[in-house]
Amino acid sequence: MYGWRGRLGLIVPSSNTTMEMELHDYLPNGVSLHTSRMPLQNVREDELLKMSALAVESARLLKDADVELIIYGCTSGSFIGGENFEKELEAKIEDEVNVPVVSTSTAVVEALKILDAQSLLVITPYTEEINRREKEFLEANGFEVLDLRGLEIEDNLQIGRLEPYEAYRLAKASFIEEADAVFISCTNLRTFEIIEALEEDLGLPVVTSNQASLWLALREMDVMERIPELGKLFMEF
């Protein structure tokens, strides 16, 4: 039986071509992944809010697969509505389908806190509008954003076409000695291949949207797998 160790549900934007693949590549033996989608083409505030309104229906389809937990797999889509939006979204889905829900934004906050990171260098593919919302979200959760660098991309398919080295090079070029951690945002941005190297080269913990989502989901499912390629977060906590 697939998922004898745990069945993990995932809701992603319809144009996300990265998150499923990264999670599939690093799932522990015995954990299965089951995915549902919500319509989104561009990473804009209006589209993100419209997408979030359809999350419950996507979650209902996953419930039919008897998943143990659902990830709401969109960083910007879970912080775009302002303070506590991600918690309200999680609660709304949980109330409807009676399955625990973790949003990517919640996972990122939990990962940064357990790493004792307060001052952040943030790397994103987003436009200035979305970056401003992300900075507000992180600051509302008690973090200091020392610098935030974005690639000004709105088309989500284009984000998914970016190579991992682009996030690596941007983070390295933007390095700030005062930073406690690097956070690379967006579930459609490939990062798994560069986490270990970036941590070694910068001497800082690296948190990415997909890495944090997988980490918190597995811990909530009591699957305590260590995955060295995914950095300090997966080796020490």
Rosetta silent file (secondary structure, phi, psi, omega in degrees, C-alpha in Angstrom):
SEQUENCE: MYGWRGRLGLIVPSSNTTMEMELHDYLPNGVSLHTSRMPLQNVREDELLKMSALAVESARLLKDADVELIIYGCTSGSFIGGENFEKELEAKIEDEVNVPVVSTSTAVVEALKILDAQSLLVITPYTEEINRREKEFLEANGFEVLDLRGLEIEDNLQIGRLEPYEAYRLAKASFIEEADAVFISCTNLRTFEIIEALEEDLGLPVVTSNQASLWLALREMDVMERIPELGKLFMEF
SCORE:     score description
SCORE:     0.000 S_00000001
   1 L     0.000  128.281  173.145    0.000    0.000    0.000 S_00000001
   2 L   -67.849  136.578  178.485    1.311    3.426   -0.900 S_00000001
   3 L    83.427   27.826 -179.633    1.468    5.645    2.146 S_00000001
   4 L   -66.130  -22.202  178.069    1.844    2.925    4.758 S_00000001
   5 L   -95.752  -19.183  179.133    3.888    5.379    6.821 S_00000001
   6 E   161.400  140.317  176.457    1.662    8.362    6.081 S_00000001
   7 E  -108.239  121.734 -176.161   -0.397    9.979    3.317 S_00000001
   8 E  -108.372  125.668  176.387    0.347   13.633    2.717 S_00000001
   9 E   -94.312  148.352 -179.125   -2.079   15.892    0.861 S_00000001
  10 E  -139.772  129.360  172.053   -0.935   18.931   -1.084 S_00000001
  11 E  -110.124  124.572  179.739   -2.878   21.842   -2.573 S_00000001
  12 E  -130.339  158.554  170.685   -0.934   23.918   -5.108 S_00000001
  13 E   -60.486  147.611 -175.365   -1.691   26.647   -7.631 S_00000001
  14 L   -61.036  -27.114 -178.715   -2.552   25.171  -11.018 S_00000001
  15 L   -92.827    5.525  178.773    0.520   26.782  -12.614 S_00000001
  16 L   -79.772  119.183 -178.451    2.942   25.441   -9.989 S_00000001
  17 L  -112.320    8.768 -172.155    5.325   23.011  -11.699 S_00000001
  18 L  -114.970  -45.114 -167.482    7.905   22.676   -8.914 S_00000001
  19 H   -61.338  -46.254  179.571    6.522   21.824   -5.486 S_00000001
  20 H   -57.376  -43.421 -175.677    5.173   18.359   -6.295 S_00000001
  21 H   -67.323  -43.637  179.471    8.420   17.380   -7.981 S_00000001
  22 H   -64.686  -43.529  179.947   10.681   18.594   -5.167 S_00000001
  23 H   -66.067  -42.517  177.905    8.577   16.903   -2.498 S_00000001
  24 H   -56.720  -41.015 -175.818    8.344   13.657   -4.485 S_00000001
  25 H   -67.067  -23.731 -174.230   12.127   13.542   -4.831 S_00000001
  26 H  -121.289   10.142  177.271   12.723   13.771   -1.085 S_00000001
  27 L   -63.375  134.275  174.631    9.748   12.000    0.482 S_00000001
  28 L   -62.147  153.889  177.317   10.830    9.426    3.082 S_00000001
  29 L   -56.508  130.988  178.077   10.183    5.800    2.258 S_00000001
  30 L    94.345   -6.166  177.180    6.582    4.884    3.024 S_00000001
  31 E  -103.957  127.600  179.737    5.161    8.440    2.730 S_00000001
  32 E  -108.820  154.408 -178.182    2.933    9.121   -0.282 S_00000001
  33 E  -119.438  132.668 -176.998    1.953   12.463   -1.795 S_00000001
  34 E  -131.720  127.547 -165.761   -1.515   13.248   -3.183 S_00000001
  35 E  -119.964  143.529  171.444   -2.163   16.552   -4.925 S_00000001
  36 E  -129.770  160.006 -172.687   -5.049   18.856   -5.730 S_00000001
  37 E  -129.619  157.094  176.277   -4.905   22.186   -7.579 S_00000001
  38 E  -128.931  142.148 -174.958   -6.443   25.674   -7.520 S_00000001
  39 L   -67.924  127.237  174.178   -6.539   28.013  -10.549 S_00000001
  40 L  -161.858  133.883  175.748   -3.769   30.619  -10.718 S_00000001
  41 L  -114.894  -39.456 -176.613   -1.697   31.989  -13.588 S_00000001
  42 E  -123.548  142.444 -179.144   -0.084   35.149  -12.235 S_00000001
  43 L   -84.610   79.261  178.038    1.299   35.946   -8.797 S_00000001
  44 L  -126.528  154.279 -176.080   -0.840   39.014   -8.194 S_00000001
  45 H   -57.533  -44.872 -177.121   -2.835   39.975   -5.141 S_00000001
  46 H   -64.560  -41.288  179.838   -6.225   39.704   -6.855 S_00000001
  47 H   -69.980  -37.049 -179.892   -5.512   36.253   -8.299 S_00000001
  48 H   -65.280  -42.042  178.899   -4.047   34.960   -5.029 S_00000001
  49 H   -67.975  -39.939  177.101   -7.105   36.015   -3.029 S_00000001
  50 H   -62.998  -40.608  178.846   -9.454   34.550   -5.622 S_00000001
  51 H   -62.539  -43.920 -175.951   -7.484   31.288   -5.536 S_00000001
  52 H   -62.131  -27.515  179.088   -7.635   31.001   -1.751 S_00000001
  53 L   -67.454  -16.516 -178.742  -11.440   31.111   -1.888 S_00000001
  54 L  -101.046    6.305 -175.067  -11.333   27.781   -3.760 S_00000001
  55 H   -64.671  -37.052 -176.630   -9.083   26.008   -1.263 S_00000001
  56 H   -62.679  -43.321  179.910  -11.880   24.186    0.548 S_00000001
  57 H   -63.462  -39.687  176.842  -13.111   22.443   -2.599 S_00000001
  58 H   -63.801  -38.447  179.344   -9.577   21.301   -3.413 S_00000001
  59 H   -67.642  -35.992  178.304   -9.205   19.989    0.137 S_00000001
  60 H   -59.993  -38.161  178.448  -12.457   18.036   -0.109 S_00000001
  61 H   -65.840  -36.183  178.157  -11.023   16.105   -3.051 S_00000001
  62 H   -70.314  -32.582  179.266   -7.937   15.227   -1.017 S_00000001
  63 H   -58.788  -32.136  178.882  -10.042   14.009    1.879 S_00000001
  64 L   -63.391  -22.043  177.796  -11.316   11.256   -0.423 S_00000001
  65 L   -88.658    4.443  177.429   -7.740    9.913   -0.537 S_00000001
  66 L    58.618   44.860  178.270   -7.746    9.603    3.273 S_00000001
  67 L   -74.906  153.614 -177.762   -4.744   11.896    3.725 S_00000001
  68 L   -89.737  -23.691 -177.733   -3.479   12.534    7.248 S_00000001
  69 E  -157.081  148.977  179.232   -2.490   16.152    6.710 S_00000001
  70 E  -120.242  130.480  170.764   -2.855   18.776    3.986 S_00000001
  71 E   -94.185  127.137  167.886   -0.247   21.361    2.983 S_00000001
  72 E   -86.345   97.384 -165.814   -1.617   24.586    1.516 S_00000001
  73 L   -89.743   64.200  174.592    1.347   24.899   -0.818 S_00000001
  74 L  -152.013  118.785 -177.883    1.584   28.552   -1.721 S_00000001
  75 H   -68.638  -59.993 -178.003    3.696   31.073    0.183 S_00000001
  76 H   -62.546  -34.091  179.810    2.256   34.299   -1.208 S_00000001
  77 H   -69.953  -14.287  178.581   -1.227   32.770   -1.284 S_00000001
  78 H  -108.405   -3.556  171.951   -1.094   32.162    2.453 S_00000001
  79 H  -115.970   -6.781 -168.603    0.244   35.574    3.557 S_00000001
  80 L   -65.430  -24.869 -176.139   -1.455   37.850    1.002 S_00000001
  81 L   -86.523    6.548  177.746   -4.525   38.598    3.123 S_00000001
  82 L    97.024 -171.423 -174.594   -2.609   40.252    5.952 S_00000001
  83 L   -59.301  131.691  178.908   -1.953   39.372    9.584 S_00000001
  84 L    71.375    4.741  179.718   -3.389   35.995   10.667 S_00000001
  85 H   -59.227  -42.046 -177.300   -4.692   35.294    7.149 S_00000001
  86 H   -65.517  -37.152  179.095   -2.796   32.004    6.989 S_00000001
  87 H   -69.423  -40.349  177.993   -4.215   30.846   10.332 S_00000001
  88 H   -65.339  -38.030  178.563   -7.757   31.758    9.316 S_00000001
  89 H   -66.172  -44.868  177.661   -7.297   29.919    6.017 S_00000001
  90 H   -59.420  -46.163 -178.508   -5.997   26.797    7.757 S_00000001
  91 H   -64.114  -38.984  179.484   -8.888   26.841   10.232 S_00000001
  92 H   -61.927  -44.729 -179.755  -11.464   27.304    7.461 S_00000001
  93 H   -67.996  -44.471 -179.683  -10.185   24.277    5.555 S_00000001
  94 H   -59.606  -42.217 -179.419   -9.845   22.143    8.688 S_00000001
  95 H   -62.360  -33.995 -177.232  -13.407   22.932    9.760 S_00000001
  96 H   -80.393  -36.499 -172.194  -14.754   21.828    6.389 S_00000001
  97 H  -114.232   -8.417  178.007  -12.788   18.610    5.838 S_00000001
  98 L    58.745   41.234  175.190  -11.734   17.593    9.363 S_00000001
  99 L  -131.357  135.499  178.085   -8.108   17.092    8.305 S_00000001
 100 L   -59.422  142.956 -177.475   -5.162   19.015    9.831 S_00000001
 101 E  -128.545  136.802  174.118   -3.822   21.760    7.541 S_00000001
 102 E  -125.104  125.159  175.110   -0.422   23.454    7.416 S_00000001
 103 E   -89.691  156.678  177.661    0.167   26.451    5.167 S_00000001
 104 H   -60.166  -40.009  179.954    3.571   27.207    3.716 S_00000001
 105 H   -61.857  -41.520  175.507    3.659   30.558    5.501 S_00000001
 106 H   -61.669  -43.152 -179.221    3.072   28.865    8.854 S_00000001
 107 H   -62.411  -41.264  178.802    5.787   26.326    8.077 S_00000001
 108 H   -62.483  -46.105  178.899    8.282   29.068    7.216 S_00000001
 109 H   -60.075  -45.491 -179.775    7.601   30.921   10.469 S_00000001
 110 H   -64.013  -40.098  179.717    7.980   27.720   12.505 S_00000001
 111 H   -64.718  -45.450 -179.851   11.205   26.799   10.706 S_00000001
 112 H   -64.285  -38.591 -179.733   12.766   30.225   11.263 S_00000001
 113 H   -66.661  -42.815 -177.449   11.776   30.209   14.925 S_00000001
 114 H   -69.924  -24.477  175.224   13.228   26.769   15.630 S_00000001
 115 L   -84.203    0.050 -179.426   16.465   27.880   13.947 S_00000001
 116 L    58.101   39.309  179.292   16.456   30.913   16.282 S_00000001
 117 L   -94.090  127.306  178.275   16.607   33.256   13.296 S_00000001
 118 L  -115.412  -39.787 -176.467   15.563   36.838   13.896 S_00000001
 119 E  -107.243  124.525 -167.201   17.328   38.883   11.204 S_00000001
 120 E  -121.575  144.882  161.016   16.702   37.720    7.655 S_00000001
 121 E  -102.199  123.157 -174.580   17.940   38.014    4.122 S_00000001
 122 E  -114.547  129.922  179.205   14.914   37.246    1.940 S_00000001
 123 E  -117.844  130.232 -179.201   15.113   36.128   -1.696 S_00000001
 124 E  -141.874  162.723  170.084   11.980   35.941   -3.871 S_00000001
 125 L   -93.195    2.828 -165.169   10.890   35.794   -7.504 S_00000001
 126 L   -79.529  169.965  172.044    8.039   38.208   -6.762 S_00000001
 127 L   -80.001  170.171 -179.507    7.097   41.713   -7.827 S_00000001
 128 H   -60.103  -37.251  179.805    7.447   44.708   -5.506 S_00000001
 129 H   -59.540  -47.648 -178.656    3.743   44.508   -4.596 S_00000001
 130 H   -72.657  -37.747  177.326    4.026   40.930   -3.323 S_00000001
 131 H   -59.954  -39.591  178.952    7.406   41.566   -1.697 S_00000001
 132 H   -61.953  -42.277  177.862    5.900   44.402    0.318 S_00000001
 133 H   -64.256  -39.361 -179.744    3.185   42.060    1.592 S_00000001
 134 H   -66.725  -42.200  177.726    5.756   39.416    2.489 S_00000001
 135 H   -59.875  -43.099  177.464    7.887   41.888    4.421 S_00000001
 136 H   -60.994  -41.675 -179.828    4.814   42.990    6.368 S_00000001
 137 H   -63.638  -47.978 -178.412    3.957   39.367    7.139 S_00000001
 138 H   -64.136  -41.658  179.628    7.446   38.507    8.374 S_00000001
 139 H   -67.168  -35.488  176.987    7.690   41.644   10.498 S_00000001
 140 H   -65.086  -22.996  178.074    4.254   40.966   12.016 S_00000001
 141 L   -97.222   13.549  170.280    5.631   37.595   13.110 S_00000001
 142 L    93.568    8.870 -179.747    8.585   39.186   14.889 S_00000001
 143 L   -97.648  151.706  173.342   11.354   38.948   12.273 S_00000001
 144 E  -101.615  122.919  178.120   13.635   41.725   11.060 S_00000001
 145 E   -94.167  102.725 -178.253   14.004   41.827    7.275 S_00000001
 146 E   -71.137  -38.230  178.010   17.498   43.195    6.678 S_00000001
 147 E  -157.845  146.228  178.498   17.152   43.002    2.913 S_00000001
 148 E  -134.521  118.221 -178.509   14.627   41.592    0.455 S_00000001
 149 E  -114.814  126.174  179.994   15.608   40.928   -3.157 S_00000001
 150 E  -121.335  159.429 -178.505   13.007   39.988   -5.789 S_00000001
 151 L   -97.937   -0.679  174.866   13.170   39.065   -9.450 S_00000001
 152 L    61.158   41.023  179.803   10.010   41.021  -10.406 S_00000001
 153 L  -106.919  129.699  179.035    8.294   38.024  -12.048 S_00000001
 154 L  -103.337  -35.275 -178.357    4.499   37.844  -12.183 S_00000001
 155 E   -71.611  114.813 -174.549    3.980   34.890  -14.536 S_00000001
 156 H   -67.372  -32.742  176.005    4.000   31.777  -12.331 S_00000001
 157 H   -63.219  -36.187  177.962    5.013   29.467  -15.173 S_00000001
 158 H   -65.659  -38.825  176.419    8.070   31.644  -15.705 S_00000001
 159 H   -59.222  -43.170 -179.261    8.975   31.300  -12.037 S_00000001
 160 H   -65.910  -18.250  179.713    8.826   27.529  -12.410 S_00000001
 161 H   -86.410   -9.691 -178.811   11.290   27.688  -15.316 S_00000001
 162 L   -66.244  142.003  177.532   14.016   29.338  -13.214 S_00000001
 163 L   -82.904  149.806 -179.059   17.072   27.201  -12.530 S_00000001
 164 H   -56.617  -33.318 -177.177   18.099   26.595   -8.889 S_00000001
 165 H   -63.006  -22.516 -179.877   21.428   28.351   -9.399 S_00000001
 166 H   -67.516  -39.992  175.120   19.584   31.644   -9.926 S_00000001
 167 H   -67.793  -39.746  178.714   18.333   31.633   -6.327 S_00000001
 168 H   -59.578  -50.296 -176.193   21.793   30.536   -5.143 S_00000001
 169 H   -66.133  -38.623  179.122   23.588   33.354   -6.967 S_00000001
 170 H   -65.921  -42.409  178.792   21.118   36.018   -5.869 S_00000001
 171 H   -64.365  -43.142 -178.410   21.391   34.932   -2.237 S_00000001
 172 H   -67.214  -39.915  179.771   25.183   34.826   -2.357 S_00000001
 173 H   -69.234  -22.910 -176.482   25.429   38.217   -4.060 S_00000001
 174 L  -100.313    7.007 -173.021   23.069   39.724   -1.461 S_00000001
 175 L   -52.632  134.745  177.171   24.794   38.217    1.597 S_00000001
 176 L  -125.601  124.054 -176.114   24.655   40.324    4.777 S_00000001
 177 L   -60.846  -29.205 -177.771   26.908   39.365    7.707 S_00000001
 178 L   -75.549  -11.048 -177.063   24.296   40.487   10.237 S_00000001
 179 L   -70.280  142.126  173.984   21.724   37.986    8.931 S_00000001
 180 L   -89.087  -23.366 -176.876   20.820   34.963   11.056 S_00000001
 181 E  -162.450  161.186  172.041   19.337   33.048    8.114 S_00000001
 182 E  -108.991  131.132  174.802   18.450   33.190    4.446 S_00000001
 183 E  -115.883  120.965  177.153   14.830   32.662    3.470 S_00000001
 184 E  -106.481  115.036 -169.439   14.100   31.809   -0.182 S_00000001
 185 L   -98.167  147.899  172.023   10.390   32.276   -0.821 S_00000001
 186 L   112.336  123.107  179.731    7.956   30.668   -3.292 S_00000001
 187 L   -75.411   -9.782  178.215    6.861   27.054   -3.677 S_00000001
 188 L   -99.264    4.625  179.801    7.315   27.294   -7.450 S_00000001
 189 L  -101.871  119.803 -178.913   10.991   28.271   -7.174 S_00000001
 190 L   -68.341  128.987 -178.683   13.412   25.328   -7.319 S_00000001
 191 L  -140.846  -18.962 -169.784   15.775   25.322   -4.338 S_00000001
 192 L   -57.702  -34.212 -176.936   16.343   21.792   -3.048 S_00000001
 193 L   -70.298  -17.976 -172.159   19.506   21.276   -5.108 S_00000001
 194 L  -114.256   -2.030 -176.207   21.243   24.355   -3.666 S_00000001
 195 H   -61.316  -51.693 -175.999   20.291   24.402    0.041 S_00000001
 196 H   -61.629  -45.512 -179.451   23.249   22.368    1.303 S_00000001
 197 H   -65.261  -40.041 -178.895   25.805   24.256   -0.818 S_00000001
 198 H   -66.517  -40.279  176.600   24.387   27.667    0.116 S_00000001
 199 H   -62.175  -43.193  179.247   24.527   26.861    3.832 S_00000001
 200 H   -64.331  -41.895 -174.585   28.133   25.735    3.494 S_00000001
 201 H   -75.883  -32.442 -178.351   29.184   28.776    1.464 S_00000001
 202 H   -97.533  -18.653 -177.171   27.422   31.411    3.590 S_00000001
 203 L    69.966   26.159 -179.465   27.748   29.746    6.995 S_00000001
 204 L  -130.789  150.314  170.874   24.058   30.412    7.663 S_00000001
 205 L   -66.520  145.082  178.815   20.949   28.226    7.856 S_00000001
 206 E  -118.237  129.755  175.427   18.790   28.383    4.737 S_00000001
 207 E  -117.225  132.288  174.353   15.003   28.066    4.809 S_00000001
 208 E  -124.581  161.439 -175.606   12.986   27.677    1.617 S_00000001
 209 H   -58.687  -48.114 -176.990    9.250   27.459    1.106 S_00000001
 210 H   -72.774  -38.489  177.821    9.176   23.833   -0.022 S_00000001
 211 H   -60.729  -48.353 -179.429   11.781   22.664    2.464 S_00000001
 212 H   -64.431  -40.014  179.323    9.900   24.235    5.404 S_00000001
 213 H   -61.404  -46.572  179.593    6.565   22.867    4.170 S_00000001
 214 H   -66.011  -42.867 -179.885    7.887   19.325    3.939 S_00000001
 215 H   -58.430  -52.075 -176.946    9.708   19.592    7.260 S_00000001
 216 H   -67.844  -39.587  179.537    6.689   20.750    9.268 S_00000001
 217 H   -60.822  -46.423  179.840    4.291   18.357    7.525 S_00000001
 218 H   -64.541  -40.418  179.257    6.491   15.340    8.275 S_00000001
 219 H   -64.943  -38.605  177.718    7.002   16.406   11.888 S_00000001
 220 H   -66.086  -25.731  177.760    3.246   16.813   12.319 S_00000001
 221 L   -92.233    6.947 -179.099    2.871   13.272   10.946 S_00000001
 222 L    60.391   34.122  172.321    5.543   12.005   13.390 S_00000001
 223 L  -106.311  104.301 -168.947    7.915   11.111   10.558 S_00000001
 224 L  -101.278   47.059 -176.798   11.274   12.293   11.929 S_00000001
 225 L   -70.425  138.985  172.295   13.431   11.645    8.877 S_00000001
 226 L   -96.785  130.196 -178.361   16.835   13.326    8.582 S_00000001
 227 L  -130.044   94.476 -173.624   17.604   14.581    5.078 S_00000001
 228 H   -56.253  -35.925 -177.628   21.133   16.086    4.886 S_00000001
 229 H   -63.672  -19.682 -177.381   20.609   17.598    1.428 S_00000001
 230 H   -99.348   17.308  166.357   17.837   19.788    2.829 S_00000001
 231 L    88.539 -173.911 -175.653   20.055   21.552    5.317 S_00000001
 232 H   -57.678  -37.469 -178.347   20.328   22.223    9.017 S_00000001
 233 H   -55.552  -40.490 -176.636   16.545   22.297    9.478 S_00000001
 234 H   -88.657   -7.456 -179.245   16.271   18.616    8.520 S_00000001
 235 H  -101.346  -25.988 -172.553   19.375   17.505   10.396 S_00000001
 236 H  -116.020  -12.655 -174.429   18.897   19.076   13.803 S_00000001
 237 L  -134.846    0.000    0.000   15.157   19.491   14.331 S_00000001
